[in-house]
Amino acid sequence: MGKDVIIACDFDSAEKTFAFLDKFTGKKPFVKIGMELYYAEGPSIVKEIKKRGHKIFLDLKLHDIPNTVKKGMAVLSRLDVDMTNLHAAGTKRMMEAAIEGLTRPDGTRPLLIAVTQLTSTDQESMENDLLIKAPIDEVVMHYASCARDAGLDGVVCSPLEAGKVHARCGEGFVTVTPGVRFADGDVGDQKRVMTPAEAKKIGSDYIVVGRPITAADDPVAAYERCCREFID
């Protein structure tokens, strides 16, 4: 499995999204479609971006009772995405139901990964807001193990945890890591961050990069810099 850089297309309209993607006249980057864009434009935006030759991570983070998630994933399976996700906090039963729903009649399905703890969450907020008193590393590892046991392909985690996830769940268990910033960039609202080069060194399989690319003066150059630091 090769490493890749996923661009978070966190735009609120198709117009802004395509104005951004039109800048990429060479390599078609792997893109993430999150809640903002999907809720604004619906399934049509997924189909159009796929038609343009991009791989897609559909980042909707499903979290509900098992039957509802199963039915939701069955609908999403009709979209030709390459990866989608859910919250590991929904329990193993929910994750198992999600795989059932996502698997198409011919046995194929996108990669399914679980969110462990959001990269905006730190130990203090986890303890105070969620009443989870265990160390955050321990919580992330437990959630990752539950996801693996439920049959998922990997997890979304901080790059700080990617190496530990591989050690616990195996090298083939995919780590998708947001919270990546250039060394000379602004960390924004992320609490647990790392540079592309550091994420590569620690074992991330995919990094998700948003504003350092989308808000750059030259997004294509910023993307190429990410690829050089993380893949090459």
Disulfide bonds with the S-S distance in Angstrom:
none
